Amino acid sequence: MNFGQKLRNLREEKHITQQELAEKLGYVTNSYVSDVEKGQFIPSEANLKKIAKVFNSPLARLKDLLLESKLEDMGIKEPAFVSMFKDYPRLTKREKKEIIKTYLKIKEKKNKR
């Protein structure tokens, strides 16, 4: 499910129309919201913040939904990998190096086959 579909589900859960959301985001018509929900646009950071405020939702939740959508588009659906990508920004430099080191070892073994 892409980010737009997830946004639509969230909007419908809150019983907000596309037009109402558009107006709260500062748009005259609902075309922006419609385009985002169709997957034609990805909201900017500024619009993500506005959307989070409208839905009274943490910005991190919307960023997670966006990241999940991007990972799904790349074929990454394994929950452990999705969780790792979500947690990555909060890891220490040492922890990030360990993940990269482990990945490179696996890749090297695979290339030797």
N, C-alpha and C positions, 0 to 999 in steps of 0.2 A: 504494500500500500504506500503510495507516494505521500509526500508532505501535504500536498493540497487536499488529498482525501482525508488525511488525519485532521487537518484544519477544519474541513467541512464537518466532520464528525463532532469535533469539539464545539464548533459554532452551533450545530443543531442541538447538542446536549444542553447548551445554554439558552436555547430558544431565541437566537438572534438571527435576523435575516441578513442576507448579503448586503442589502442596502444599509441596514443599521450599522453593520460592521464597517462598511465603507465610510460612512459619515463619521464614525468614531475615530477612524484613521485619518480623516481629513480629506476624503475624496468626495466628489460631487455625485458620481454614479457608482454602481456596484461592479463595473467592468474590471477593476483591479482585483477585487476579491474573487470574482468569477475566474479570472485568468490564473490566479494563484491556485485556486481549488482545482482547476483543470490541469495543473502542472506546467503551465506555460511560463510562469515566473516564480522565482524564489524570493521571498521577502528580504529586504535589506535588514541589517542589524537594527536600524532605527525603527523600521516597521515591526520587526519582531518584538521590540520593547513595547511599542504601542499595543500590539496584539496581546502581549502578556498582561498589560495593564487592563485592557478591556475585559479579558477573561479572568482577571484576578488570579493569574497563574504565574508561578516563578518563570523567569526568562529561561532558566536552565532546562525546564521541562520542554519548552518549545525548541530549544537548541538540540535537546536529545531526540525529539521527534524528527527534526531535520536531519540529524546525523543518521538515525536509523533508516530513514528513507534513502539517503545517499548510499549507505552500506548495502541496503537491499538492492538498489540499482546496480551495484557492483557484484551482486551475487553472494554477499556476505550475510548469512542468516544465522550462523552458529551463535547462540546466546553468549558464550564465553568471549568470542571475538568482539561482539557488539559491546559487551560490558567493558572489555579492555579499552576499546576506542573511546568510550564515554569517560572512563577513569583516567585516561592518558594525560590530559592536561593537569591533573592533580598529583601525578606521580613526581617523585624526586628525580633529579638527574641520574642518580645511581640506579634507581629502579628502571628508568627508561633505557639506560645502557645495558642492563641485564636482559631486558626483553629483546633488544636489538641483537645482543650477543647470542642469545639462544636461537633467535630466528636465523642468523647467519650460519650457525653451526648446522642447523637442520637443512638449510639451503645447500651448504657445501656437501653434506652427506648425499643429498638427492642428486647433485650434479656429478658425483663420483659413480653413481649407478650406471 
